Amino acid sequence: MQIGIWISLILYFGLMLGIGFYAWRKSTSNSEEYMLGGRQLSPSVAALSAGASDMSGWLLLGLPGALYASGLVEAWIGIGLFVGAFLNWIIVAPRLREQTERYDNSLTIPEFLAKRFPTRAFALRTISAIVIVVFFAVYTASGLVAGGKLYSSAFGDLIDLGNAGNYQIGIWLTLGIVLAYTVVGGFLAVSLTDFVQGCIMMLALVIMPLVVLYSGQGGGFDQAEQTLAGVDPNFLSLTSGLTFVGFLSAVTWGLGYFGQPHIIVRFMAVRRVEDVPTARNIGMSWMAISLIGAIGVGVFGRAYAVRNGLDVQDSETIFIVLADLLFHPLITGFLYAALLAAIMSTISSQLLVSSSSLTEDFYRLFFRRNASDREIVTVGRIAVLAVGLVAAFIAGNPDSEVLGLVANAWAGFGAAFGPLIILSLTWDRMSGTGAVAGLVTGAVVVGLWIALGFNSSFLGGPGVYEIIPGFIAAFLAIILVSLATQSTNEFRPLPGREPQAAE
């Protein structure tokens, strides 16, 4: 490993740990500061924190890998995500920021649901916390898989223990760095590091496709198009081989946004409701640039590999391969840091949300209702460590696919929480019993769909992405059960507005 790479990486690691120390000094004195940064995030930090914690290693590994292997048709996933993220900022962000504060300053999603529907508070708080911890253990594992792949592909020559051994080192190094600043600095550390990491990721995704296009005897877009036409005449087609079911399975990834706790918790922490439009504009601009860059890495990376006779055995490592081949060591180290940023920003967010649920919705609820803020912060730090260790165990298989693990966890959250969050924020007739029905139905349908293999093959045809049946079933369950039960005026109106009469 050349010294230039390590200079860049050491600077990056030092910056992340420095931010963690700063956040520890500034915003960890009580549970609201540790879990929500005191609700004082600026629009830019909230926007890039939401984006960076959302995209994860999927942005630099999973999506480019899918495009490298299958062509531009895989871009429909990114298109669906962009639309879903935009609607999430429009529908959920302003309402969740206002209502979580109105409902007794709720600090977690389960706590908000319990206060929104007090007749089913216990069931909602415990079930939603269980769903969060279980699915986040899987989701966090996907980030650790990406870290393992990065180390075994890029750093394995340092201490060569074979592919499996190098992969395990990568997992534990990634987890250790994330734990260092997350445990110490809490939500503010995670958000500030996300902001920096988001900037690094976007810059890397602008640089990489441009260099790939014009290096290795490259002739820009025309040369890439000719090369890819030789691979597959339809490689650059958005519709080639695309079935209706395949199209739905790709674009409906966007439905998952409404139910991702590690993303929507950023909405709860924005400084003011009035800051949400500014944050939305910043976040969506960042996302558009980053997605276009990731698509460019996958598509133009395939053209470069063909033109130069590269044998890329794992398509999800194309970003790593190109970073190693095409750049000065200092820049290569920066690009590796961008990949680590994508991985670590998501892992840290997921660990913190899981920790918040374990402390506020399990420990405080079942063991120590009157626990002090200092005690809750300490327990939260222990919970971060515990969830990280479980995720590392799940990520132990070096053959795991980043995109597959992300897809399962994304669908689980999207179906369990998506309809529940949307309707709880917008429909005052919704009942607590309906909320429980939707939460359970969404999670169970997704789990059964995966267990039965319907996401791989359905009725003899292509698989149907599990978020589709899960989201629809949960939405219907909430509406039907709410109409069949009484809401008992659980919706608290804004001050000055009369509550709607119970039906």
ZIDAFEN-V264344 format. One record per helix or strand. SS is the DSSP state (alpha for helix, beta for strand). FROM is the first residue (numbers start at 1). TO is the last residue. If there is no record, write none. Layout:
BEGIN
SS/FROM/TO ; SS/FROM/TO
END
This chain:
BEGIN
alpha/3/26 ; alpha/31/39 ; beta/41/41 ; alpha/43/70 ; alpha/72/102 ; alpha/109/116 ; alpha/118/155 ; alpha/162/214 ; alpha/220/231 ; alpha/244/259 ; alpha/261/269 ; beta/270/270 ; alpha/273/307 ; alpha/315/326 ; alpha/329/367 ; alpha/373/394 ; alpha/402/426 ; alpha/432/451 ; beta/457/458 ; beta/461/462 ; alpha/466/484
END
